[in-house]
Amino acid sequence: MSIAVHIFYTGKGGSARAFAEEMTQSGTVAKIRAEEGNERYDYFFPMDNAETVLLVDQWRDQAAIDAHHASPMMKTISELREKHGLSMKV
């Protein structure tokens, strides 16, 4: 059974969208999608909240999520989230 995680990243002045764009343009998203067990990693932009980005992150099972959380990708994500001054809600 797959596990889907929805993460809302919120910032100011367009920083959430800039974060998602940098994640994509830097190749980080492609690397995450290539990780064993990743089934989906997509950003969405709510029509009624320009300062929030929704990430739909789906994994094959808990072991795949745990491996992802132990990977170097988490450091990259954390650094970019801090760079763009984002808060997150899971």
C-alpha distance (Angstrom), angle and dihedral (degrees) to the residues before:
residue distance angle dihedral
M1 . . .
S2 3.81 . .
I3 3.78 122.7 .
A4 3.80 118.7 -143.3
V5 3.79 121.8 -162.2
H6 3.81 121.4 -166.4
I7 3.78 115.0 -156.5
F8 3.80 122.9 -173.7
Y9 3.82 113.3 -155.7
T10 3.80 113.2 -164.4
G11 3.78 129.6 -174.1
K12 3.79 142.1 140.9
G13 3.78 135.3 -92.3
G14 3.79 95.6 16.4
S15 3.80 94.7 -53.1
A16 3.82 94.9 133.7
R17 3.79 91.9 56.4
A18 3.82 90.4 44.0
F19 3.81 88.8 53.2
A20 3.82 92.2 52.5
E21 3.80 91.0 46.4
E22 3.81 92.1 50.1
M23 3.80 91.5 46.9
T24 3.81 88.7 54.0
Q25 3.81 99.7 39.7
S26 3.81 93.5 46.4
G27 3.81 91.1 57.5
T28 3.81 92.9 -115.8
V29 3.80 92.8 120.1
A30 3.81 91.2 51.2
K31 3.82 90.3 50.8
I32 3.81 91.8 50.4
R33 3.80 91.8 48.0
A34 3.82 88.3 52.7
E35 3.81 92.7 54.4
E36 3.79 115.9 112.4
G37 3.79 109.8 -92.5
N38 3.81 98.4 15.4
E39 3.78 110.9 135.8
R40 3.79 101.4 169.3
Y41 3.79 139.1 5.9
D42 3.81 111.0 171.0
Y43 3.79 135.7 151.5
F44 3.81 123.1 -141.8
F45 3.79 130.4 -172.2
P46 3.84 117.5 -141.0
M47 3.79 112.1 -130.5
D48 3.81 93.1 -139.2
N49 3.82 98.7 45.9
A50 3.80 117.6 50.2
E51 3.82 91.6 -179.7
T52 3.81 96.3 60.5
V53 3.79 134.2 73.8
L54 3.80 123.1 -166.8
L55 3.80 118.5 -145.9
V56 3.80 117.2 -160.2
D57 3.79 104.6 -159.5
Q58 3.82 115.9 -178.1
W59 3.80 128.2 -176.0
R60 3.80 135.6 -176.6
D61 3.82 93.3 -121.1
Q62 3.79 144.7 -27.8
A63 3.81 92.0 -80.7
A64 3.83 89.9 59.5
I65 3.82 91.0 50.0
D66 3.80 90.7 48.4
A67 3.82 91.0 50.5
H68 3.81 90.1 49.5
H69 3.82 91.4 49.9
A70 3.82 89.3 51.8
S71 3.82 92.7 48.7
P72 3.83 128.0 98.9
M73 3.82 87.7 -109.6
M74 3.79 90.0 78.4
K75 3.81 91.4 61.8
T76 3.80 90.5 50.5
I77 3.81 92.3 48.3
S78 3.81 91.8 47.5
E79 3.81 93.1 48.9
L80 3.81 92.3 49.6
R81 3.81 92.0 45.7
E82 3.81 89.6 53.1
K83 3.81 92.3 43.6
H84 3.81 89.6 56.7
G85 3.82 94.4 41.3
L86 3.79 95.6 -122.8
S87 3.75 131.7 165.4
M88 3.77 119.8 -153.5
K89 3.78 137.5 -150.4
V90 3.81 121.2 -166.2
